[in-house]
Amino acid sequence: MKYRREIDGLRAVAVLPVIFFHAMPDIARGGFLGVDVFFVISGYLITSIIIAEAQTSSFSLLGFYERRARRILPALFVVMAACLPFAYLWMLPRQLAEFSESLMAVPLFISNFLFLSQSGYFAQAAELKPLLHTWSLAVEEQFYVFFPLFILLFWRFGRTVIVSTIVVTLLISLLISQWGAHYHQNANFFLIPSRAWELLAGSLCAFWLESRGRGRSNLLSLLGLVLIFGSMALLDRQSPAPGFVSVAPVLGVVLIILFATPDTWAGRLLSGRVVVGVGLISYSAYLWHQPLFAFARIRSFDPPSIGMYILLSGVCLFLAYFTWRFVEKPCRTTRTGTNLLTRPMVFSGAIILSLVFLSFGAAFRYDLLVPKSSYLIADASNIFKDLAKERRDLVRRGQCEAWPVDTWDQQWHGCDPFAQGVKAEGRTPISIAVIGDSHASDLAVGLRKNGFEPFQATGLGCSLRPESMGPYCRAYFEIVRGQLTNSENIQELWMANRYNGAEFSKTQLRDALEFWSQTGIPLVFFTPMPEYPNRNNLVLKEALFEQEYDQTIDRTLSDISKAPYLIPLAKEYSATVVNSEQVFCSLSGDCGFKDALGHYLTTDYGHLSAQGAAVFVATILRQQPEK
C-alpha cells in the first residue's frame, strides 16, 4: 500500500480536536468527533492492507493480529504503566476502585462496556477516569475480531458480494445509531453496533480505490475538510451523535480519502510538515492526553485553568513524540526494515503484560494492594461515619423519619413530643411540628440538640407538594395532616425540603402551602440549604495532599430564596419565610461547610451535622418567640 502523507495529516485533524475538547469542552465543543474521523481512517487503512494481501493469497489471521498487537499494545501498555504510580498515590478509594476495573478491562478490549456501566462519556465523573479514552480502542478491536474473518470467508464469492454485504451492514448500523441517539444515548456512543458504520465507511473507500483508483478533485476534497471542521463547529455534546448528524464528518473523511492528492488544496494543507508530524504521533498523543488531564483534575482542588490545559497539551505532544520514536517504531520495525520483535515475542509479551495489568487491577480492586494514602483517607472517612451516625440517632429514623420500606396505617400518630417518655430522654416538648423530607429532619435534630423534642413527621425523599409526594409519602402525609389539623399542642409547622427544579415554580409552591395550611397551624417555610457536591472529596483530598482548600468549590445555591413571588405568596397563607442560606452562611462567615473552629456543619453534600443543626436551629429560635 502506497504511503499517503495526507492521511497522516488527517490523523492530526482527528487527534487535536479530541485533545482540545477534553481540555476546553466549552470552546472545542464538537472536538469529540475526532474519534469518528479516526474510525473511518482505521477502516480504510486496515481494509486496504487486507485487500492487498488477499489478492496475493498472503493474508493470514495470525499475521493480521500480530500487526494489530505491534501497532496498539506497546504504547498502550507504556501509558497504562505510567498511570499506576499516580493512581496509587493520588486517587481516592472509589476512584481507585474504578481505575482498577479499567486496568482489567483495557487489556481485554472491553473497556467500552465498563465505562458504559460506570458513567456517560460526557458526565462530569468521566473527566476523572484516566483510561476513559480506551473505549474507542475496544470498539476497533471488537470490530477487527470479526471483519478479517468476514473477508477471509467471503473473498471467494467476489468483490460484489463483499461490497454489497458491507453496504447493507453499514446502513443497518447507521439506522441503529440514529435510533440509539434518541433512546439509548450512552450505549449508542460506546458500543459497536452504532459505530460499525463509521469503520465500514472507511472499508468501502478501500474497495473503491482498489477498483477505480484515486481521483483528484480540488472541490470535493476541500468540501471534505469543510464538512469535518463545520461539524465540529456546529455540533456539541448535546447533539444526537453518532447518528445522522455524524454523516457529515464521516462523509468529509471519505471525500478526502477518495479525492485528495498532494497537488490538491486539501492535500497540500494536510501534507504540511507540522501537520504530518502531529499525525505520525497521533496515536501516542491520543493515549497520553486523557491520563494527563484526568490526574491534573484529581490532584487539583480547583478545576485546572485553560493555561494549565495548554501546558498539559504541550506535555502530551512531547511525550507522544518520544513514545512514537522509542516505543511505537522499534516495536514495529528496525532501521533495516526487519522486525525487532519476533512473532512469538509479540504474542507472549502481549499475554504476559496483559496478565500483569489484570493482576494490578485485581490487587487494587480487592484490597490486596492497599496504598498508604488509603490509611490517611480512612481516618478522614471515619469523620463522615461518626457525623452520620450521630445525626442518624437524633433523626430517630424508622420512628420519626419514614423510609419507602416502612408502612404507615391509621394508628400512627407521629413522633409525638407530648407523649410520655420524652422527658426521660432529657428533652422538653416544644409546640413545633417539623414536616418534609430528610432535610427537614435536620431541623428536628437541631431542636433535639437544643434540648427540645418536636413533633416530627418526615419522610425520605417526600415532597411537600401533594402531586409530587409519591404513593407512600402521600398516604403518610395525609395521616400526618389529619393528626395536626386543629391540634391544640402545635403552634407552628416548620416545612422544609431539598426541592427539585420544578418545585421552585410559583404554582407548585402554592400547592404545597395550600395542602399544609389546611391544618390551621401557622406555617414557617424554610428555603433550601446551600449544597456542596464536592464536599466529601475535598475533605478526603485535604487528608491525602495535606493542603488547604476552598470550602465553597462547587457550592450550589438555590434560586427560590431570590424568587420575587416567594414573600407575596407566603403572605397569602400567613406563612413566615426563613432564608436558610442566609442563616447557614452566617455560621461560617464565608458560607463554607466548616465553622471558625473547624467543626463540620454538614455530614455530606447538604445534610446538616448534629453540630450544624444545633447552631442553625439556635439561630432560628433566637429570632422566634418562645414556643
Backbone torsions as a table, in degrees:
resi	resn	phi	psi	omega
1	MET	NA	126.5	-176.6
2	LYS	-72.5	136.5	-178.5
3	TYR	-68.9	136.9	178.7
4	ARG	-124.4	113.5	-178.4
5	ARG	-62.3	-35.0	-176.2
6	GLU	-67.0	-23.2	177.1
7	ILE	-72.7	-38.7	173.6
8	ASP	-64.8	-37.0	175.2
9	GLY	-62.6	-36.1	178.0
10	LEU	-66.2	-31.8	175.1
11	ARG	-61.9	-38.5	177.5
12	ALA	-63.8	-39.1	176.8
13	VAL	-62.0	-28.3	179.1
14	ALA	-79.9	-46.6	-169.2
15	VAL	-79.5	-39.4	-176.1
16	LEU	-62.6	-44.2	176.9
17	PRO	-61.8	-35.3	178.3
18	VAL	-63.5	-45.1	178.9
19	ILE	-61.6	-46.5	-178.9
20	PHE	-65.2	-35.8	179.6
21	PHE	-63.0	-44.0	-179.1
22	HIS	-72.6	-21.5	177.1
23	ALA	-86.4	-43.1	-174.2
24	MET	-137.5	71.9	-174.4
25	PRO	-61.6	-25.4	-179.8
26	ASP	-79.5	-16.3	179.0
27	ILE	-100.8	-56.4	177.8
28	ALA	-88.4	65.3	-167.7
29	ARG	-62.3	-36.3	-178.0
30	GLY	-104.7	18.4	-177.3
31	GLY	-62.8	-22.8	179.9
32	PHE	-62.7	-17.2	178.4
33	LEU	-68.7	-10.5	174.9
34	GLY	-58.5	-30.3	177.5
35	VAL	-65.0	-38.9	177.1
36	ASP	-60.6	-40.0	177.5
37	VAL	-62.6	-43.9	177.6
38	PHE	-57.7	-43.3	-177.6
39	PHE	-61.0	-43.1	-179.3
40	VAL	-65.9	-44.5	178.3
41	ILE	-59.3	-45.5	-179.2
42	SER	-60.7	-45.9	179.2
43	GLY	-60.3	-39.5	179.3
44	TYR	-66.6	-49.6	-175.7
45	LEU	-66.2	-46.3	-177.9
46	ILE	-64.6	-43.4	-179.9
47	THR	-65.7	-37.4	177.9
48	SER	-60.0	-42.5	179.5
49	ILE	-66.4	-43.1	-179.6
50	ILE	-63.0	-43.8	179.9
51	ILE	-61.4	-46.5	-178.4
52	ALA	-59.6	-41.1	-179.2
53	GLU	-76.3	-34.7	179.6
54	ALA	-66.1	-34.4	-179.8
55	GLN	-66.4	-29.0	179.8
56	THR	-102.1	9.9	-179.6
57	SER	57.6	29.2	-179.9
58	SER	-106.7	4.5	-178.3
59	PHE	-75.6	134.4	174.0
60	SER	-140.0	143.7	179.2
61	LEU	-62.7	-38.5	-178.6
62	LEU	-63.2	-43.5	178.5
63	GLY	-65.5	-38.0	179.4
64	PHE	-62.0	-49.0	-177.5
65	TYR	-70.9	-26.8	174.2
66	GLU	-64.3	-44.7	179.5
67	ARG	-63.8	-40.1	178.6
68	ARG	-63.1	-41.4	180.0
69	ALA	-64.1	-42.9	179.2
70	ARG	-63.6	-37.2	-176.1
71	ARG	-76.3	-42.2	-169.5
72	ILE	-94.2	-46.0	-163.6
73	LEU	-75.1	-43.2	-174.8
74	PRO	-56.7	-52.2	-179.8
75	ALA	-65.9	-38.2	178.8
76	LEU	-60.5	-45.6	-178.9
77	PHE	-67.0	-34.1	177.6
78	VAL	-64.0	-45.4	-179.4
79	VAL	-66.0	-41.6	178.5
80	MET	-62.0	-42.0	179.1
81	ALA	-64.2	-38.0	179.5
82	ALA	-66.4	-27.5	-179.9
83	CYS	-72.4	-28.6	-170.8
84	LEU	-56.6	-52.0	-177.3
85	PRO	-64.3	-36.0	-179.7
86	PHE	-70.2	-37.9	175.6
87	ALA	-63.7	-41.8	-178.9
88	TYR	-62.7	-38.5	-174.0
89	LEU	-90.0	-32.2	-167.3
90	TRP	-111.0	-21.3	-171.1
91	MET	-80.9	144.6	172.7
92	LEU	-77.0	161.7	-173.1
93	PRO	-52.0	-48.4	-178.6
94	ARG	-66.8	-39.1	177.4
95	GLN	-61.6	-42.2	-179.6
96	LEU	-65.7	-37.2	178.4
97	ALA	-63.4	-43.6	179.3
98	GLU	-69.5	-37.2	177.1
99	PHE	-63.4	-39.9	179.9
100	SER	-62.2	-36.4	178.0
101	GLU	-66.2	-37.2	178.0
102	SER	-69.6	-33.3	175.5
103	LEU	-59.1	-34.5	179.5
104	MET	-81.9	-31.4	-175.4
105	ALA	-80.0	-34.2	-173.9
106	VAL	-63.7	-48.7	179.8
107	PRO	-63.3	-23.2	178.5
108	LEU	-89.4	-2.2	-179.4
109	PHE	54.5	47.4	174.4
110	ILE	-128.0	20.1	-175.9
111	SER	-67.1	-23.5	176.0
112	ASN	-63.4	-37.7	176.7
113	PHE	-67.8	-40.4	-179.8
114	LEU	-62.2	-50.6	-176.6
115	PHE	-68.9	-28.5	173.0
116	LEU	-61.9	-39.2	-178.6
117	SER	-75.7	-22.1	-176.1
118	GLN	-90.4	-48.1	-178.3
119	SER	-170.8	167.8	175.8
120	GLY	-75.1	159.9	-178.6
121	TYR	-61.9	-33.8	-176.0
122	PHE	-96.8	2.3	180.0
123	ALA	-68.0	151.4	-179.4
124	GLN	-61.5	-36.5	-179.7
125	ALA	-62.8	-27.9	-178.5
126	ALA	-65.5	-24.0	-178.9
127	GLU	-66.8	-15.6	-177.9
128	LEU	-101.9	13.1	-178.5
129	LYS	-103.9	106.6	-174.5
130	PRO	-63.3	-26.4	-176.4
131	LEU	-109.9	19.1	-178.7
132	LEU	-55.6	-40.1	-173.4
133	HIS	-67.9	-12.5	179.9
134	THR	-71.5	-5.5	176.8
135	TRP	-57.9	-36.8	-177.6
136	SER	-70.2	-34.0	174.9
137	LEU	-64.4	-39.4	178.9
138	ALA	-62.0	-43.0	179.1
139	VAL	-60.6	-46.8	-180.0
140	GLU	-60.2	-47.7	-175.9
141	GLU	-68.9	-33.7	174.6
142	GLN	-64.1	-38.7	177.4
143	PHE	-63.6	-42.2	-175.7
144	TYR	-80.9	-1.9	169.1
145	VAL	-71.2	-37.2	-172.7
146	PHE	-100.9	-33.7	-171.9
147	PHE	-63.3	-47.2	177.9
148	PRO	-60.9	-36.3	176.8
149	LEU	-61.9	-41.4	178.0
150	PHE	-59.9	-48.5	-180.0
151	ILE	-61.1	-44.2	-177.8
152	LEU	-62.0	-42.1	-176.7
153	LEU	-76.8	-33.6	-173.9
154	PHE	-99.3	-3.5	-177.1
155	TRP	-58.3	-36.0	-177.1
156	ARG	-66.4	-20.8	-177.8
157	PHE	-87.9	-4.1	175.5
158	GLY	97.2	162.2	-174.7
159	ARG	-64.1	-36.0	-176.8
160	THR	-61.2	-43.7	179.9
161	VAL	-65.0	-43.8	-178.6
162	ILE	-63.9	-49.4	-177.8
163	VAL	-63.7	-41.3	179.6
164	SER	-62.4	-41.3	178.8
165	THR	-64.7	-41.4	179.0
166	ILE	-63.6	-42.9	-179.3
167	VAL	-61.9	-45.3	-179.6
168	VAL	-63.3	-45.0	179.7
169	THR	-63.1	-39.8	178.2
170	LEU	-60.1	-46.5	-178.6
171	LEU	-64.9	-39.5	177.8
172	ILE	-63.4	-45.3	179.5
173	SER	-62.4	-40.1	178.8
174	LEU	-63.7	-41.6	178.1
175	LEU	-65.3	-38.4	177.1
176	ILE	-62.1	-43.0	-178.2
177	SER	-66.6	-37.2	178.2
178	GLN	-66.1	-41.6	177.5
179	TRP	-66.2	-45.0	-179.1
180	GLY	-65.0	-31.2	-179.5
181	ALA	-62.0	-23.6	-178.0
182	HIS	-104.1	-21.8	-174.0
183	TYR	-119.7	-25.5	179.7
184	HIS	-142.9	70.0	-169.6
185	GLN	-59.3	-44.9	-176.1
186	ASN	-67.0	-47.6	178.0
187	ALA	-62.3	-37.8	179.6
188	ASN	-61.2	-37.6	-178.6
189	PHE	-72.6	-39.5	-169.0
190	PHE	-93.3	-23.5	-166.2
191	LEU	-102.8	154.8	-171.5
192	ILE	-69.0	-32.4	-179.3
193	PRO	-56.3	-33.4	-179.5
194	SER	-96.1	0.6	179.0
195	ARG	-112.7	-17.3	-173.9
196	ALA	-59.5	-34.3	-176.6
197	TRP	-62.7	-29.4	179.2
198	GLU	-70.6	-42.3	175.8
199	LEU	-65.9	-39.9	-179.1
200	LEU	-68.9	-28.3	174.7
201	ALA	-61.0	-41.2	175.7
202	GLY	-66.1	-37.2	178.2
203	SER	-62.1	-42.2	178.6
204	LEU	-62.8	-34.7	175.9
205	CYS	-59.8	-41.6	-179.5
206	ALA	-63.0	-43.2	178.8
207	PHE	-67.8	-38.2	178.0
208	TRP	-60.7	-50.0	-177.6
209	LEU	-67.8	-32.7	-179.8
210	GLU	-66.7	-33.6	-176.4
211	SER	-94.3	-31.8	-173.4
212	ARG	-114.9	-14.5	-177.5
213	GLY	81.6	167.0	-176.4
214	ARG	-79.3	133.6	175.0
215	GLY	-85.7	176.3	176.5
216	ARG	-138.4	116.6	179.8
217	SER	-149.5	114.5	175.6
218	ASN	-60.1	-44.9	-174.7
219	LEU	-65.5	-49.9	-175.5
220	LEU	-69.5	-39.4	-180.0
221	SER	-68.9	-37.5	177.1
222	LEU	-68.8	-36.5	174.9
223	LEU	-60.1	-35.8	177.1
224	GLY	-58.4	-46.5	177.7
225	LEU	-63.5	-39.9	179.7
226	VAL	-62.7	-41.7	179.8
227	LEU	-64.3	-40.2	-179.5
228	ILE	-67.4	-54.4	-176.3
229	PHE	-71.7	-32.8	176.5
230	GLY	-63.7	-41.7	178.0
231	SER	-63.6	-42.0	179.4
232	MET	-65.6	-28.9	179.6
233	ALA	-79.8	-32.2	-172.5
234	LEU	-95.5	-29.4	-176.7
235	LEU	-92.9	157.0	175.4
236	ASP	-145.2	-172.4	-174.8
237	ARG	-64.8	-17.3	178.1
238	GLN	-84.6	-10.9	-177.7
239	SER	-69.6	145.0	-179.9
240	PRO	-75.9	71.7	-177.0
241	ALA	-122.9	146.1	-2.5
242	PRO	-72.4	153.8	-178.0
243	GLY	170.9	-155.4	-178.9
244	PHE	-60.7	-31.3	-179.9
245	VAL	-66.6	-20.9	179.8
246	SER	-83.0	-7.4	179.4
247	VAL	-62.0	-37.6	-177.1
248	ALA	-60.0	-55.2	179.8
249	PRO	-64.8	-35.9	178.4
250	VAL	-64.8	-44.4	177.1
251	LEU	-62.3	-35.9	177.5
252	GLY	-60.1	-44.4	178.2
253	VAL	-64.2	-42.3	179.3
254	VAL	-58.7	-44.9	-179.1
255	LEU	-63.2	-37.7	178.9
256	ILE	-68.9	-43.6	179.4
257	ILE	-60.8	-40.9	-174.3
258	LEU	-82.3	-31.5	-168.0
259	PHE	-126.3	-1.5	179.0
260	ALA	-89.9	129.0	174.3
261	THR	-127.1	166.8	-177.5
262	PRO	-57.4	-21.0	-178.5
263	ASP	-103.8	9.1	172.0
264	THR	-89.6	162.8	-179.5
265	TRP	-60.0	-48.2	179.9
266	ALA	-64.0	-39.4	179.5
267	GLY	-61.8	-41.7	179.2
268	ARG	-66.5	-39.8	178.6
269	LEU	-62.5	-40.4	-176.3
270	LEU	-83.0	-13.8	-177.1
271	SER	-98.7	5.5	177.7
272	GLY	-60.6	151.0	-173.2
273	ARG	-59.4	-44.8	-178.4
274	VAL	-67.6	-43.6	-178.5
275	VAL	-63.0	-45.7	178.6
276	VAL	-64.0	-38.2	178.5
277	GLY	-60.1	-43.4	177.1
278	VAL	-65.6	-37.6	178.7
279	GLY	-63.1	-38.8	-180.0
280	LEU	-62.5	-34.8	-178.1
281	ILE	-99.7	12.4	-171.7
282	SER	-62.3	-38.6	-178.9
283	TYR	-63.7	-47.7	179.1
284	SER	-65.4	-37.0	177.8
285	ALA	-63.4	-40.2	177.9
286	TYR	-62.6	-40.4	-179.0
287	LEU	-67.0	-38.2	-173.5
288	TRP	-80.7	-29.8	-166.9
289	HIS	-65.3	-44.5	-175.6
290	GLN	-66.6	-44.7	176.1
291	PRO	-59.9	-40.8	179.4
292	LEU	-60.6	-47.5	-178.7
293	PHE	-68.0	-42.8	-176.4
294	ALA	-64.0	-45.4	-178.9
295	PHE	-70.3	-29.6	174.8
296	ALA	-64.9	-40.6	178.0
297	ARG	-68.1	-40.2	180.0
298	ILE	-63.5	-40.3	-175.3
299	ARG	-77.5	-24.3	-175.3
300	SER	-89.7	147.0	170.3
301	PHE	-83.0	-43.4	174.7
302	ASP	-91.3	150.7	174.6
303	PRO	-58.1	137.5	179.3
304	PRO	-56.9	146.1	-179.7
305	SER	-77.3	166.8	176.5
306	ILE	-60.9	-38.0	177.4
307	GLY	-59.9	-40.5	178.0
308	MET	-65.2	-40.6	179.1
309	TYR	-65.0	-37.8	177.4
310	ILE	-63.7	-42.9	177.6
311	LEU	-61.7	-44.7	179.8
312	LEU	-65.4	-33.3	176.6
313	SER	-64.5	-39.4	175.5
314	GLY	-64.3	-42.5	176.6
315	VAL	-61.4	-38.7	178.9
316	CYS	-58.9	-47.5	-179.8
317	LEU	-67.1	-36.0	177.2
318	PHE	-62.1	-50.1	178.8
319	LEU	-64.3	-35.7	-179.3
320	ALA	-63.5	-40.9	179.7
321	TYR	-61.6	-48.0	-177.5
322	PHE	-68.6	-32.6	176.3
323	THR	-67.6	-42.1	177.6
324	TRP	-64.2	-44.3	-174.6
325	ARG	-70.6	-41.0	-171.0
326	PHE	-110.1	-4.2	177.8
327	VAL	-122.6	-58.2	-176.8
328	GLU	-60.3	-55.8	-175.6
329	LYS	-62.7	-49.6	-179.6
330	PRO	-60.8	-31.8	-178.6
331	CYS	-77.6	-11.5	175.7
332	ARG	-98.4	-53.9	179.2
333	THR	-149.0	163.5	171.6
334	THR	-95.4	-178.9	-179.5
335	ARG	-65.6	-26.0	-179.7
336	THR	-83.5	-5.0	178.8
337	GLY	91.8	-3.2	178.3
338	THR	-91.6	155.7	-178.5
339	ASN	-70.3	126.9	176.4
340	LEU	-72.1	-36.4	178.3
341	LEU	-108.6	134.0	176.7
342	THR	-77.5	165.3	179.9
343	ARG	-59.2	-46.2	177.2
344	PRO	-59.9	-36.1	177.9
345	MET	-65.1	-39.0	-179.5
346	VAL	-63.2	-51.0	-175.8
347	PHE	-71.4	-41.7	179.8
348	SER	-66.9	-39.8	178.0
349	GLY	-63.9	-40.8	179.0
350	ALA	-62.1	-42.1	-178.6
351	ILE	-68.1	-46.3	-177.1
352	ILE	-63.2	-47.7	-178.6
353	LEU	-67.8	-34.6	175.6
354	SER	-61.9	-42.2	178.5
355	LEU	-65.0	-35.3	178.0
356	VAL	-61.7	-47.6	-179.5
357	PHE	-69.4	-35.0	174.8
358	LEU	-62.2	-38.5	179.8
359	SER	-68.1	-44.1	176.8
360	PHE	-60.9	-43.3	179.6
361	GLY	-60.6	-45.1	179.4
362	ALA	-66.0	-38.5	-179.2
363	ALA	-64.0	-42.2	177.1
364	PHE	-69.7	-42.3	-173.8
365	ARG	-65.6	-37.3	-174.7
366	TYR	-109.1	24.0	172.3
367	ASP	58.9	28.9	173.2
368	LEU	-80.4	-23.2	176.5
369	LEU	-128.0	100.3	-174.4
370	VAL	-102.7	118.3	178.6
371	PRO	-64.6	150.4	177.1
372	LYS	-58.5	-33.5	-178.9
373	SER	-60.2	-27.5	-178.5
374	SER	-63.4	-33.0	179.1
375	TYR	-69.1	-38.9	176.9
376	LEU	-65.1	-42.8	-178.7
377	ILE	-67.9	-35.4	179.1
378	ALA	-59.9	-38.5	178.2
379	ASP	-62.9	-42.8	178.6
380	ALA	-67.1	-37.5	179.9
381	SER	-63.5	-32.6	179.2
382	ASN	-62.6	-29.9	176.2
383	ILE	-60.1	-45.4	179.8
384	PHE	-61.0	-44.4	-177.3
385	LYS	-62.7	-43.1	-179.7
386	ASP	-65.5	-43.5	178.9
387	LEU	-62.6	-42.7	-178.7
388	ALA	-65.9	-40.0	-179.6
389	LYS	-65.3	-44.2	179.8
390	GLU	-60.7	-43.4	178.9
391	ARG	-65.1	-44.1	-177.4
392	ARG	-59.8	-40.9	179.2
393	ASP	-63.6	-39.5	-178.4
394	LEU	-77.2	-24.6	176.9
395	VAL	-68.5	-27.8	-176.2
396	ARG	60.5	53.4	-178.7
397	ARG	-59.7	137.4	-178.6
398	GLY	86.6	-13.6	176.3
399	GLN	-112.3	-53.4	-178.3
400	CYS	-106.6	-25.1	179.5
401	GLU	-111.8	120.8	-177.2
402	ALA	-86.6	149.8	173.9
403	TRP	-120.6	159.1	-178.4
404	PRO	-56.6	-26.2	-178.4
405	VAL	-81.0	-12.4	-179.4
406	ASP	-77.0	155.3	174.9
407	THR	-117.0	142.9	-176.6
408	TRP	-128.6	130.3	179.1
409	ASP	-125.1	-176.3	-174.1
410	GLN	-67.2	-12.8	-179.6
411	GLN	-84.7	-7.9	-176.7
412	TRP	-77.2	131.6	-176.7
413	HIS	-118.0	15.2	-179.9
414	GLY	82.4	174.0	177.2
415	CYS	-85.7	84.3	-165.9
416	ASP	-80.2	116.0	-178.6
417	PRO	-72.7	-14.8	-177.3
418	PHE	-93.7	-1.2	176.2
419	ALA	-76.4	160.8	179.6
420	GLN	-65.6	148.6	176.0
421	GLY	107.1	-17.2	-178.3
422	VAL	-65.7	-47.2	-178.0
423	LYS	-65.3	-26.6	178.0
424	ALA	-65.3	-24.2	178.3
425	GLU	-86.7	1.8	175.8
426	GLY	83.8	17.4	179.7
427	ARG	-122.7	153.3	-178.0
428	THR	-100.9	132.4	176.3
429	PRO	-57.0	140.2	178.1
430	ILE	-129.2	142.4	-172.3
431	SER	-84.0	50.3	178.4
432	ILE	-124.5	132.0	172.4
433	ALA	-103.6	134.2	178.9
434	VAL	-111.2	121.3	-173.9
435	ILE	-127.2	140.9	174.7
436	GLY	144.4	-150.0	-177.4
437	ASP	-97.4	-159.2	-177.7
438	SER	-64.6	-23.5	176.8
439	HIS	-75.0	-28.8	172.5
440	ALA	-69.0	-30.9	177.7
441	SER	-58.2	-29.0	178.8
442	ASP	-60.8	-34.5	178.9
443	LEU	-66.3	-38.7	176.9
444	ALA	-64.8	-39.5	176.5
445	VAL	-59.6	-44.6	-179.6
446	GLY	-62.7	-39.9	177.3
447	LEU	-64.8	-42.2	179.7
448	ARG	-65.5	-38.6	178.6
449	LYS	-66.9	-21.3	176.8
450	ASN	-95.1	10.5	173.1
451	GLY	92.0	12.2	-179.0
452	PHE	-116.3	157.5	175.0
453	GLU	-119.9	112.9	-178.2
454	PRO	-89.3	167.7	165.3
455	PHE	-79.9	109.6	-176.5
456	GLN	-111.9	129.2	174.2
457	ALA	-142.2	83.8	-178.2
458	THR	-118.1	154.6	-179.6
459	GLY	-138.6	137.5	-178.0
460	LEU	-58.5	118.9	177.3
461	GLY	73.3	11.8	-176.7
462	CYS	-82.3	121.3	176.1
463	SER	-74.8	154.3	175.2
464	LEU	-81.6	-15.3	-177.6
465	ARG	-91.4	128.5	-173.3
466	PRO	-57.0	-40.8	-177.2
467	GLU	-69.2	-18.7	-178.0
468	SER	-105.0	4.3	-171.7
469	MET	-70.7	-35.0	-173.1
470	GLY	85.9	159.3	-172.1
471	PRO	-56.9	-51.3	-174.4
472	TYR	-71.5	-35.4	178.7
473	CYS	-67.5	-41.3	-177.1
474	ARG	-62.9	-47.7	179.9
475	ALA	-61.6	-41.4	-179.8
476	TYR	-62.3	-50.1	-175.4
477	PHE	-73.8	-25.9	173.8
478	GLU	-62.5	-42.0	177.6
479	ILE	-64.2	-45.5	-178.1
480	VAL	-60.6	-46.3	-178.8
481	ARG	-61.6	-38.5	178.2
482	GLY	-64.2	-39.3	179.8
483	GLN	-68.5	-31.8	-176.5
484	LEU	-85.8	-23.6	-175.1
485	THR	-57.5	124.6	179.5
486	ASN	58.6	27.1	178.0
487	SER	-66.6	135.9	178.3
488	GLU	-85.3	-18.2	-176.1
489	ASN	-86.7	-28.7	-173.8
490	ILE	-99.4	125.4	-178.4
491	GLN	-107.5	-17.1	178.4
492	GLU	-144.1	144.5	176.3
493	LEU	-118.1	109.6	178.8
494	TRP	-87.5	122.9	-179.0
495	MET	-119.1	125.8	-177.1
496	ALA	-143.2	149.2	-179.2
497	ASN	-153.2	158.9	170.3
498	ARG	-71.8	-39.6	-179.3
499	TYR	70.7	140.5	169.6
500	ASN	-105.1	177.7	-174.0
501	GLY	-58.0	-39.9	-177.4
502	ALA	-66.0	-30.9	-176.0
503	GLU	-78.3	1.9	173.6
504	PHE	-81.7	-13.4	-173.8
505	SER	-70.9	155.5	-179.0
506	LYS	-63.0	-40.9	-177.7
507	THR	-63.1	-45.3	-175.7
508	GLN	-74.5	-32.5	175.3
509	LEU	-66.6	-37.6	176.9
510	ARG	-61.8	-41.0	178.7
511	ASP	-58.5	-43.3	-178.8
512	ALA	-65.4	-45.6	-180.0
513	LEU	-64.2	-38.8	179.2
514	GLU	-63.5	-43.9	-177.9
515	PHE	-60.7	-47.1	-174.0
516	TRP	-85.5	-20.3	177.6
517	SER	-68.8	-17.7	179.6
518	GLN	-68.7	-10.6	174.6
519	THR	-72.1	-19.3	-176.0
520	GLY	79.3	6.0	-178.7
521	ILE	-98.6	137.0	176.3
522	PRO	-55.9	135.7	-176.2
523	LEU	-99.5	142.5	170.8
524	VAL	-122.3	114.2	-175.2
525	PHE	-98.7	120.0	178.9
526	PHE	-97.2	124.1	174.1
527	THR	-70.9	162.7	-176.9
528	PRO	-63.9	152.5	175.3
529	MET	-76.6	156.8	168.8
530	PRO	-64.9	152.9	179.1
531	GLU	-122.9	154.3	-176.8
532	TYR	-131.2	82.3	-174.7
533	PRO	-57.2	-28.7	-176.1
534	ASN	-101.2	13.6	-170.9
535	ARG	-58.9	-51.1	-176.9
536	ASN	-64.3	-39.9	178.5
537	ASN	-63.7	-38.7	179.0
538	LEU	-62.6	-43.6	-179.2
539	VAL	-65.0	-42.7	179.6
540	LEU	-66.4	-41.2	-179.7
541	LYS	-68.0	-31.0	175.7
542	GLU	-62.2	-42.1	178.3
543	ALA	-66.6	-36.7	-176.3
544	LEU	-74.7	-44.1	-172.8
545	PHE	-101.8	-6.0	-179.6
546	GLU	50.1	53.2	-174.5
547	GLN	-135.8	139.3	176.9
548	GLU	-67.2	151.0	-179.4
549	TYR	-141.3	164.2	178.0
550	ASP	-89.0	116.2	-176.6
551	GLN	-65.3	-18.6	-174.2
552	THR	-94.3	9.0	176.9
553	ILE	-60.1	130.2	179.0
554	ASP	64.0	16.4	178.7
555	ARG	-63.3	138.5	179.2
556	THR	-115.4	125.0	176.4
557	LEU	-108.9	145.1	-178.1
558	SER	-79.2	159.7	178.4
559	ASP	-94.7	-17.8	-170.1
560	ILE	-66.4	-31.5	-179.3
561	SER	-65.6	-20.2	179.5
562	LYS	-100.8	-0.9	-177.4
563	ALA	-65.3	128.9	-176.5
564	PRO	-65.2	-21.7	-177.4
565	TYR	-85.6	-10.3	-170.9
566	LEU	-63.2	-55.9	-175.8
567	ILE	-65.1	-48.2	178.0
568	PRO	-58.7	-39.7	-179.7
569	LEU	-67.0	-41.4	178.5
570	ALA	-61.6	-38.2	-179.9
571	LYS	-63.9	-32.9	178.2
572	GLU	-58.4	-32.5	-177.9
573	TYR	-107.2	16.5	-179.8
574	SER	53.7	35.9	-179.2
575	ALA	-95.8	144.2	174.3
576	THR	-93.1	138.2	179.3
577	VAL	-106.2	129.3	174.2
578	VAL	-109.5	120.7	177.6
579	ASN	-80.5	95.8	-173.9
580	SER	-61.8	-39.0	179.6
581	GLU	-60.1	-45.8	-177.3
582	GLN	-61.7	-45.0	179.8
583	VAL	-65.2	-47.3	-177.6
584	PHE	-62.3	-45.6	-176.8
585	CYS	-64.8	-24.2	177.6
586	SER	-71.6	-18.6	-177.2
587	LEU	-73.8	-34.2	-178.1
588	SER	-104.0	-16.6	180.0
589	GLY	90.5	-34.3	-178.4
590	ASP	-124.0	15.6	179.5
591	CYS	64.3	32.1	172.8
592	GLY	-90.4	178.0	-177.9
593	PHE	-99.1	13.2	171.6
594	LYS	-124.3	148.8	174.5
595	ASP	-87.9	-176.3	-175.0
596	ALA	-62.6	-25.0	-179.3
597	LEU	-92.5	2.6	178.4
598	GLY	87.8	8.6	177.3
599	HIS	-75.7	137.8	178.7
600	TYR	-76.3	127.7	179.2
601	LEU	-90.2	-12.8	178.6
602	THR	-129.5	155.8	176.6
603	THR	-96.7	-19.7	-178.1
604	ASP	-155.2	-141.0	-176.6
605	TYR	-64.4	-28.4	-175.1
606	GLY	-161.2	-10.0	176.8
607	HIS	-77.1	138.5	-179.7
608	LEU	-72.5	143.0	168.6
609	SER	-73.6	169.2	177.6
610	ALA	-59.3	-41.5	178.2
611	GLN	-64.5	-44.4	179.5
612	GLY	-63.7	-42.4	179.6
613	ALA	-64.6	-38.3	-178.1
614	ALA	-61.7	-49.1	-177.2
615	VAL	-74.7	-31.4	178.2
616	PHE	-64.0	-51.0	-177.8
617	VAL	-69.1	-35.0	176.9
618	ALA	-59.4	-39.0	177.5
619	THR	-64.2	-40.7	179.3
620	ILE	-65.3	-44.8	-177.1
621	LEU	-63.6	-33.5	178.6
622	ARG	-66.1	-24.8	-179.0
623	GLN	-91.6	-7.7	-175.8
624	GLN	-108.6	151.7	172.6
625	PRO	-67.7	159.3	-176.7
626	GLU	-62.5	134.9	-177.4
627	LYS	-98.3	NA	NA
